Structures are given as C-alpha cells and as structure tokens.
C-alpha cells in the first residue's frame, strides 16, 4: 500500500470529490443524507461543512485494512478517467489537486473518519 497524495481541502457545501477533470456532470444529492454519490466520472463524498474547517484527503493505492479502526466505507465502485490524472477537491471552491493514476477504469473505495459529528477525513483507495 502506498500513499499517492495528501491534501487539506475546504469542503464547501460539505463535500469532497474525486473526478475526471474533463467530466461535465456531477452526481445529484437527492435527500442530503447520502454519505456518497457517484457516476462514471465523479465520486462525491459528504463531509463536514466549510464552517467547521478543512477536510484532510488522502489517496492510497493498494489494500487497506479497516478492522479495528474508525473508518467507515461510504463508496465502492469505479471511476473512469479519460486522461492520466484524477482531480481531487471541491467544485464549488474551484480547488482541485491532480493525482496521477492512468487512463481508464479504476476500482475505488472511499472511506471517511470523523473526530466530531461529521467526517473531517476522506480516504480514496485505488485498488489494483
């Protein structure tokens, strides 16, 4: 398992995403109670809102052991990239950081952790 990237991101409207930078669509929150939403080019994860501070985001490659930890799996599926990198950040704040992966389909699991009531940490695991 290897850490690919770590960022501190302002989570405007309480969300962090991993996406294809060229994707135009965004998954729609239906109830506001969802922990995560996804479509082929974007995974959005619910977090604490920006008034509570930044969210720590880490992107890992490999396998992650979650037994005995406070991590909660909120998404497991695919992210499809049309280029060599994913963008991690927040659309509303126009804050994105590139993470080099590769063109094509990637199995992704997203986990959250919270020191308070709502998640202040998001982990994206790229599974090989």
C-alpha positions as CSV (number, residue, x, y, z in Angstrom):
1,X,0.0,0.0,0.0
2,X,1.4,3.4,-0.9
3,X,0.2,7.0,-0.2
4,X,-0.2,8.8,-3.5
5,X,-1.3,12.2,-2.2
6,X,-2.5,14.1,0.9
7,X,-4.3,17.4,0.8
8,X,-6.2,19.8,3.1
9,X,-9.3,21.0,1.2
10,X,-12.1,23.4,2.1
11,X,-15.3,21.4,1.8
12,X,-17.8,23.9,0.5
13,X,-21.4,22.6,0.9
14,X,-19.9,19.7,2.9
15,X,-18.5,17.7,0.0
16,X,-15.2,16.5,-1.4
17,X,-14.8,14.7,-4.8
18,X,-12.5,12.6,-6.9
19,X,-13.2,13.1,-10.6
20,X,-12.1,13.0,-14.1
21,X,-11.1,16.7,-14.7
22,X,-12.9,16.6,-18.0
23,X,-16.2,15.3,-16.7
24,X,-19.0,17.8,-17.0
25,X,-21.7,16.0,-15.0
26,X,-22.0,15.9,-11.2
27,X,-24.0,13.4,-9.1
28,X,-27.1,14.9,-7.6
29,X,-27.8,14.8,-3.8
30,X,-31.4,13.6,-3.5
31,X,-32.0,13.7,0.2
32,X,-28.9,15.3,1.6
33,X,-28.5,12.3,3.9
34,X,-26.3,10.3,1.4
35,X,-22.8,9.5,2.5
36,X,-21.5,9.4,-1.0
37,X,-22.7,9.6,-4.6
38,X,-21.1,8.6,-7.9
39,X,-21.3,8.5,-11.6
40,X,-18.7,7.1,-14.0
41,X,-16.5,10.3,-14.0
42,X,-17.1,11.6,-10.4
43,X,-17.3,10.3,-6.8
44,X,-18.6,12.9,-4.3
45,X,-18.3,12.2,-0.5
46,X,-20.3,14.1,2.2
47,X,-18.1,15.7,4.9
48,X,-18.3,18.4,7.5
49,X,-19.1,21.8,6.0
50,X,-16.6,24.5,5.4
51,X,-17.6,26.4,8.5
52,X,-16.0,23.6,10.6
53,X,-12.7,23.8,8.8
54,X,-10.7,21.9,6.1
55,X,-11.0,18.2,5.4
56,X,-7.9,16.0,5.1
57,X,-8.0,13.9,2.0
58,X,-5.6,11.1,1.3
59,X,-5.4,8.9,-1.9
60,X,-3.9,5.5,-1.5
61,X,-3.0,2.6,-3.9
62,X,-3.2,-1.0,-2.8
63,X,-5.0,-2.6,0.0
64,X,-6.3,-1.0,3.2
65,X,-7.1,-2.9,6.4
66,X,-10.0,-1.3,8.3
67,X,-10.7,-3.7,11.1
68,X,-10.3,-2.1,14.5
69,X,-10.3,1.4,13.0
70,X,-12.8,4.2,13.0
71,X,-13.0,4.2,9.2
72,X,-16.5,3.9,7.5
73,X,-16.7,2.7,3.9
74,X,-19.1,5.0,2.1
75,X,-18.5,4.0,-1.6
76,X,-17.1,1.1,-3.5
77,X,-17.2,1.1,-7.3
78,X,-15.4,2.6,-10.4
79,X,-14.0,5.9,-11.5
80,X,-13.4,6.2,-15.3
81,X,-10.7,8.6,-16.4
82,X,-10.3,10.0,-19.9
83,X,-6.7,11.0,-19.1
84,X,-3.7,10.2,-16.9
85,X,-4.9,12.0,-13.7
86,X,-7.8,12.4,-11.4
87,X,-8.7,15.7,-9.8
88,X,-9.4,15.7,-6.0
89,X,-11.1,18.7,-4.4
90,X,-14.3,20.7,-4.4
91,X,-16.1,22.1,-7.4
92,X,-17.8,25.0,-5.6
93,X,-14.5,26.3,-4.3
94,X,-12.7,25.5,-7.6
95,X,-10.0,23.8,-5.6
96,X,-8.6,20.8,-7.3
97,X,-5.3,18.8,-6.9
98,X,-4.1,16.3,-9.6
99,X,-3.4,12.7,-8.7
100,X,-1.6,10.7,-11.4
101,X,-3.3,7.3,-12.0
102,X,-3.7,6.2,-15.6
103,X,-6.3,6.3,-18.4
104,X,-9.3,4.0,-18.0
105,X,-11.2,2.3,-15.2
106,X,-10.2,2.3,-11.6
107,X,-11.7,0.4,-8.7
108,X,-12.1,2.9,-5.9
109,X,-13.3,2.6,-2.3
110,X,-13.9,5.7,-0.3
111,X,-13.7,5.8,3.5
112,X,-14.5,8.6,5.9
113,X,-13.5,9.2,9.5
114,X,-14.7,11.9,12.0
115,X,-13.2,13.5,15.0
116,X,-16.6,15.2,15.6
117,X,-20.1,14.5,14.3
118,X,-19.4,14.8,10.6
119,X,-16.4,13.4,8.6
120,X,-13.3,15.6,8.6
121,X,-11.1,13.0,6.8
122,X,-11.7,11.2,3.5
123,X,-9.6,8.4,2.1
124,X,-9.8,7.2,-1.5
125,X,-8.3,3.8,-2.1
126,X,-7.3,2.9,-5.6
127,X,-7.4,-0.9,-5.7
128,X,-5.2,-2.8,-8.1
